[in-house]
Amino acid sequence: MVISLLLAWCRLVLGIVFALSLIGKLRDIQAFRQAIRNFRLLHGGMIGIVSVLILGGELLVVLGITLGGRWLFPAFLLAMLVLIVFSAAMASVLARQIQTTCQCFGTSDKLVTVSDLWRNGGFLCCALSGCALTLWSPLEHTTLTMMAWFLAGVTATIFVAVWLRIGDVVALFQSP
């Protein structure tokens, strides 16, 4: 039961995160493409292709997480890949001291910071845990009740809401 509950929680967290990210980017694709351009990692002709690949990857993660079954493990792996690529791109921006926004969850004027890497690291741990739990879950054939799904959903939603703002949370505890 515990493995099934933890797996459900990881699914919900990543499903929410990738759905929010995808919807935010689709709301203003031009701002998203401009953010990719501002990272100065790609030739201009590649930006359109890469933006489609990113959006497609996020959509595949959401679909795989939602469908579950045999699609769950590949969805967790793809989520890990996407998070690693995003984190590497942001780390590159920080190392090169480029002042730009990431548009990770839609139009934003918030600059890329180290807290974005921490945020992605937390979600990466969730995806890694989901992979491990998916491998272990065949050993446990527990079907979750609606109440268990509800509780997992509420806690996953709260976690995502707080973890997406981890930079602001840390700033609360830093001295001025």
N, C-alpha and C positions, 0 to 999 in steps of 0.2 A: 504494500500500500504506500509506503513512504517513497519508494522509487517512482511509482506512478504519479504521486502528488508532486514531487520535485520536477519530474519530466513535464508535467502539465504546466507548472509554474514557469519553467524555462521557455516552453512553447509560447505561453501567453506574453511573457516579457518581450521576447524577440518578435513575435507577431505584431504586438503594439508598436514597438520601436520602428520596425521596418515599414509598417503601414503608415505611421505618422511621417516618416522620412519620405516615402514615396509620394504621399498626398501633398506634402509641403513643396516638394520639387515640382510636381505636376501643376501646381497652382501658378507658378511663374518659372517656366522652363528657361526663359531668356536670362533671368537672374542666376539660375543654376549653371547655365553654360558660361556666363560671365565669371562666376566663381571658379569654375574649372580653368578658364583662361587666366585668371588672376593668380592661380597657383604656379604658373609658369613652368609646368612640367611637360607639356605637350605642344607639338606643332599645331598651328591654328586649324589645319585641315582635319586633325584627329578629334577635335573637341566635340563635334556632332556625333561621331561614332561612339566615343567614350561615354557621352551623356546617355545615349540610347542603351549602351551596355550596362551602365550603372542602374538606370531605371528598370531595365529588364531583369537584372540580377535581384534588385529589391523586390520586384513583383514575384519572381520565382521563389524567393525566401518566404514571402507571405503565403503564397499558394501551397508550398510544401509544408509549412508549419500548420496551415489550416487543414489540409488533406490528411496529414499524419500518415500512419502505416508505413509503407515502403518509401514514401517521399520524405519522411521526417529526417532521417540521417543525412541524406544529401542536402536538405534545406539547412540543417545546422552547419554542415561543412561549408556551404556557400555563404552563410552568414559570417562564419569565421573569416573566409577569404575576403569578403567585402569589407569587413571591419579592419582587417589587417592592411588592406590597400588604402582605405581611407586614413587610417592612423599613420601609415608611412608617408602619405601625401602631406598630412598636417605636420608631421615631424619635420619634413623637408622644408615646409614653409617657415616653421619656427627656426630651424637651423640657419636658413638663409635670411632670416629677419625680414620677411615679407609681411607687411601689414595688410591683411585681407580678411574677408569674412568667408565662412565655409558654406553657408546656405544648406547646412546638413538637414535641417527640418523646415526648409522654406526660407522665404525672404527674411533677412536679418542684417542688422548693422553691427552685430557683435563680432569682434575680431577673433581669429583663431588663437587659442591660448593652450597652455599645458593642461588645463582642466579638461579640454576636449579630448586629450589623449587618455586621461583618467576615466572619463565618461566611456569612451570606446573600449578601454581595458575592462571595465566592469561588464559591459555587454559581451565582450569577447569571452570572458570567464563564463558567462551564462551560456554562450553557444558551445564552448568546450564541454561544459557540464552536460548540456543537452546531448552532445555526441556520446559521451561516456554513459549517460543514463539510457540512451537508446540502445546501446550495446548490451547493457545489463537487463533492460526491461523484458526481453523474452523469457527471462528466468522467473519473472513475476507476472502473473496473469490477473491482476486486479483491475477491475473496471471502477472508475471513480463515480461517485454519486453526483447528482446535480449540486448538492450543497458543497461538496469538495471542489468542484469546478468553480462554483461561485466564490468560495473563499480564496482559491488560488487566483481567480480573476481580480478580486478586490486588492489582494496584497501585491499582485503583479502590477496593477495599475498605479498603486501608491508608490511602489518602488520606481517605476518608470518616471512618474511625475517628479519625484525627488532626484533621481539619478540624472535625468536630463538637465537638471539645474545644479549639478554638483559644484560647478565653479562659483555660483552664487552662494551656495551653502558654505563652502570653504571660506569665502570672502567675509561671511558673517563673523567668523571666529578669528580673523586676522586683525591685528591692531592697525589703526589708521596711520 
